[in-house]
Amino acid sequence: MTRYVFKMPDLGEGTVEAEVVAWHIKVGDMVQEDQVMAEVMTDKAAVEVPAPVSGKVVTINGQPGDMVRVGSELVVFETEAADDDVVAPAPAHVVHATSPAQPVEVQRLPVVPVTSPVQAEEATSEAAEVSGRVKASPATRRKAREAGIDLRRVPGSGPSGRIMPKDFVAALSGAAPAGMNGGSAIAPSLLRQRTGTEEVKVIGVRRVIAQRMTDAARTIPHFSYVEEIDVTELESLRTHLNSKAPKGTPSLTYLPFLAAALARVLEEFPQCNAHYDAERNVLIRHHPVHLGVATQTPDGLKVPVVRHAEARTLWDLSDEIRRVSEAAKSGKASREELSGSTITITSLGRMGGIVSTPIINAPEMGIIGVNKAIDRPVVLDSAIAIRRIMNLSSSFDHRFVDGYDAAAMILALKDLLEHPATIFIPG
């Protein structure tokens, strides 16, 4: 028998340590070469680590949430071999990828890099198809481990039997997932007392989100401004365009109109379409509008980017917003699609509330929040009328965007949205 020591590989780009997000093996397990052992994360990427050899797991170092330095012992195997030499792959054997999208290899170890933390789900799905493991997202597998549920016994309703979040919830409650035959959930008593607490370790993507939000709130003095918008005419135009669209065309929402109007307005307020480079103490004003679209996903909030919003038609904006948002939700967004935004819009849709205080997506200068649109009685031409009203809640970096300029930009945006035909008339 041979003792095979596998060390944390060098994942490139100056990485000195990586966070253990999840283990898929335990001491005593027999694993096969290329079987996914763990998920680890750096500040730049989420990576699935497959087994370099077949053998028995002797030791595992690092619990989920622990930071393990490159070159430190990660897993020790007991393998069948011709001699008793200790095999210890070192970080020096890493063959670096020539681009972020290419695989990184540690000797026989095909480490699959994901170009952003949110692509871990895609890599997991691909690995599952190769190895024959249960097909489920990392989040679902983690929740199953915490709940003590064997996913191999959970029927999947997704493509190729993939276990979807609704399947896990159904298994957790004892019910069959929607669209499948099986038992039914029994509702607990509404008057039953609940006791105890639950500790949830902040790791992986959620840890990165928490750190970035904390940094933004701590380093950026936010100036918030809320304006009421009468979108009655915009709603009329939106309804009309949707009725004229070919059958099967996805409906226009308010977001592409807002994106088109924002691209127009930013020509007059370039300081709001900028980045602050703190290391060089330089403000970088961008001529193109690369619009970030804050998107809620199973792994947390992500900001895919619609590039060159200023050069897109209304329908093109609608299609691209939908495409990048769906890519982010499914974990298929590329690194380029999740970076490089110059200003961000965020919307909670029908849950949008009356007012919100969005946090700036650093290093940007501003973020525009869309609240829900509702019909309200208002005074119009000295008479009471029912109008559709929607608030825009915005935040700006007060170090570089004065309150006057922030308010002026939102008022200019208000003017375009309340007279939506002017969005498309050359200035």
N, C-alpha and C positions, 0 to 999 in steps of 0.2 A: 504494500500500500504506500502511496505517496501523499505527502502533505503539500497541498498547493495553496499558496498565499496570493490572494488578489488584492491589489492596493487601489485606492481612489485614483482614477486616471486624471491626467491633465486635460481638461476640457477646452483649453484654448482661451485666447483673448485675455491673457493675464490672470486667469482664474487661479486662486491660491487655496480655495476651499469651496465646498458645495454642501448644500443642506439636504439631509435625508428626508424625503417627503413620505415615502411608503416602502415597506418591504413586502415582497410576494413569496418569500421563502422563510423558513424558520430552522433552527438548529435541529438536526436529525433528518431533514428532508433529503431525498434523493432527487437531484436535479439533472436535467439534460443540457448539453451544450447549446447555447443560444436561447435558453429559456430565460425570460425576463425575471431578474432577481429583485430589482429595486427601481424606484424613481428618485432621482436627485435633481436639485435645482441650483443654478447659479443666479447671479443678478441678471443675466442675459438670456438664459435658456433653461428649459426643462428637458431632462434627458432620461431615457430608459436604459438601464444597465443590464445587458444579458449575461448569462453565465459563460465564462471563457472555456470551461471544461465540463464534462459529465462527472458526477461524483456525489458524495455525501457532505452536507453542510456541517462543519464542525463548530465554527464560531461565527458570529455576526457582530460587527462593531458599529454603534450609532443607532439611536432611537429616532423615530420620526420627529423632526424639529431640530435635531442635533446638527451642528456644523462639523464636517470632517475635512481635514486638510488634505490637499493633493499629496499623494505618496504615503498616506497613512494606511495601515492595514484595514481592509473593509470586510472581506469574507475569506475564511479558510475552508478549503475542501479536503476531503480524503478521497483519493482517486486510485483507480487500478492503473499501475504503471510498472515498467520493467525494472526500475531502480527506486531507491529511497531518497533521491535528491529532492530538496525543497525548491519548488518553482515559485518565483516571486516577481511577477511582471511589475516593472517600474514605470513611472511617468515618462521617463526618457524614451520609451519605446512608442510613444504616441505618434501616429502619423497625422499631422494636422490637416484639416480640411482646407481646400483652397477657397471655399466660400462658405458662408453660414449654412447654406442649404445642403451641403454635401456631408456624407457620414464621416465621423471621426472613428478611427480604429485603434485599439490598444492590443497589439499583437493579433491574436485571433478574436479579439473582442470587438464586435461590430456595434459600437455605441452609436445610437441614432439620435443626433441632436435635433431639437425642435427650435425653430428660429425665434420663438418667444414662449414664455411660460404657458400661454393659452393653447399651444399646439400639442401639449402632452397627450390630449385625448386622441388626436389623429394618430400619433405614433403608437399609442396603446392599441388602437383598433387594428392597425396594420400588423403589429406583433402578434395579436391574438389570432388573426387569420393564418399566420405562418405556423404558430406553435400549437394551435388547437385549443388554447385556453378559452375560458369564458370571455365572451365579447361584451365588455362594459367599460364605461369611462372610469378614470382614476377616482373621481369623486364618488361614483356609485360603489366601487370596490372598497374604498375606505369606509364608507358608511356601513357596508355589509359586514366588514370586519368588526367595527365598533358594536354592531347590533347582534353579532354572532350568527349571521345568516350565511348559509352556504349557497353562493350564487349558482353553483352547478345544478341546484335543485329549483332554480327560479326560471320559469319559461320566459323567453324573450320575445317581445312583439315587434322588435325592430328588424331592419334588413339583415338577412342571414342569421336570424335568431339573436341579434344583439339585444342585450338587456337595457331597456330604456328606464329613465327615472320613474315613470309611472308603474313599471313592472316591479321595481324595488319597493315602492311605497305600498303596492298591493300585497307583496309578500310580507312586508313588515306588519300590515294590518290583518293579515290572514285572508285577504280577498283576492280574487282573480283579477288581473288587469283588464281594463276596458277592452271589449271586443273578443275576450277569451272566455271559455267555459270554466266553471269552477265555483268554489265556495263564495261566501259573502262575508263582509266585515260586520262585526257586532259593535254597535256604537256603545262606548262606555257611558256610565251614568253621569249625568250633568252635575250631580251633587256629590260625586266622589271626591274625597280629600286627596290632594297631591302632596307628596313629601319628597325631600331629597334635593340634590343639586347635580349638575352635570358639568364637567370640565371639558372644554374643547380647545385643544392645542392649536395655536395660530401658526400654521406652517404653509409652505408652498406659495401658491398664487395669492392666497389671502394675506400672507405675511408681506409679500411684495406690495400689494395694494395698500395695506395699512401703513407701511413705511413711507410710501410715496405721498399718501394723503397727509400724513403727519408732517412730512417735510414741507409740503406745499402750504399747509395751514400755519406752520411755524415761521417760515421764511418770507412768505408773501403777505403784505398788508392788503387785505381784501377790501375793495369798495363795492358795495352792493347797490343796485338800482333796479327798481321794479316799475314797469309801465303797463298801463291798461291799453289793450288794442281792440278796436272794433273790427272783427273779422267777418262781418255779415256779408260784405261784397266778395271777400275772398272765398267764403264758403259757397256762395252762389257760383263763382267761377269754377271752383273745384268740382262741384256737383255737375255742372254743365260739361266740363271736359271729361269727367268719368263716364257720363252718359254717352258721349260721342266716341269713346275709345272702343277698339275692336273687342269682340267678345273674348273673355279669358284674360284680358290685360289687367294686371294688378292695379288697384285703385290708387289714385294720388292721395297722399296725406298732406298735412300742412308743412311737413319738413322740407320737401323740395322747393316750395314757394319761399320758405324762410331762407333756405340755402341760396337761392337765386338772388333774393333781395339783399342778403348779407354780403354776397360777392360784389354787388353794385356799391353798397354803402362803404365798404372797406377801402375803396379807391379814395374816398374823401377823408378817411381816418386811418392812415397807414400805421400809426402807432399802436392800433388795436390788433393788427395782423403781424405780430412780431414775436421774437424770442429774446430772452435775456440770457446772455452768456456770462455767468457769474465769474468764471475763472479769468476771462479777459476783460470783464467789466464793460461789455459792449452790447448794445441793443441792435438786433438784426431785424430790419424791416423786410418782410417778404412781399414781393410783387404778386406771385400766384396765391390763390386761396386754396390751401389744402385743408379741407374741412374735416375735423374729428367729429365722429358721431358716437356719443357715449351709449353703450349697449349693455344691457343686463344679460348675463349668461349664467349657466349653472356653476361656473367657476368664479363668478364675481364680475365686477364692472370692467369692461374693456372698451377701448376707443379705436375702432377701425377708421381708416382715413379715405375720404373721397378726394382724389387729387384733381387739381385744376377745376374747381367748382365754377370758376369764372368763365370757363370755356364750354360749359355743358348746357344743353337744352333742358327744359323742365322735365321731360320724360326721361332723358338720360340721367339727370340727377336722381330722379325717383328710382330708376333701375339700379344705379350704382349704390345708393344708400341702402337699398334692400339687399343687394348682393354682398357688400362688405359686412353688413350687420349679421346676415345669416352665416357668413363664413366665420365670423367671430363666435357666434353662438354654438356652432358645430365643432369649433376647434380647428378649422381648416384655414384660417387666415394666415397669410405669410408674414414674415417679419416686416417686409416693406409695407404691407397693408395695416400694420399696427404701430407705425411710427411715422414721424414727420409732419404731424398736423400743425397748422399755424393758428387756428382758433377752433373752439369746440362748441357744438350745440348738444344739449341734453334734454330728454323729454321722458316723462313718466306716462305718456299717453293719457288714457282716460283716468288714470290715478293721479294726474298731475297736480291736484290741489290748487290752492289759490296763490300761494307764494312759496318759493324755495330759495335756498341760499347755496347755489352750487360752488364747489371748490375748484379753483383754477387748475387746469391740467398743465403743470409746469413743463417746460419753460415758457408757455404761452402767456399772453397778456390778458386774455379774456375768455369767458365762457357764457353762453346764452342758454338759459333754461326756459323750456316751454311748459306752461301750466295748462290745465284743461280749459277747453272752450265751453261755455254754457250760455243759454239764452237768458237774458236779464232785462227787466224794464229799465229804460234809461230816458233821460230828457233829450229829445232831438227836435230842433227847430221849435222850441217852446211847447212841445207836446210829448206825452209819454209814448214811447215806442218799445217794441221788443227787438233787441239786437243781440247778436252773438258776440260775446266778450271773452277775450283771452288775455291773460297776463304773461308778460315776458319778465323773467327774473334773471338778472345778469350780475356777474362779478368781474371786477377788473383789478389788475395789479396797480395799486395806488402809487407805487413808486414812480411809475412811468406813464400812467394814464390819469390825467386830472379828472376830478369829478365832473367838471363842466364838459369835457370832451366825451366822457363816457355817456352822460345824459344826452348830449347832442347826437351821438351815434345811434343810440336807441330811439330817439325821436325821429331821426331820419329813416330808420328801419320801420318805425310805426307808420310813417307817411306812405311808404311804398306798400306795406301790407294792407293798409286801409283803402288804398287805391291801386289794386293789384295789376291793373293794366299797365301802370307806369313802370312796373318791374321789367317789362319787356320792350319799353320804348327807349331807343338810344338817347343818351343824355347830351 
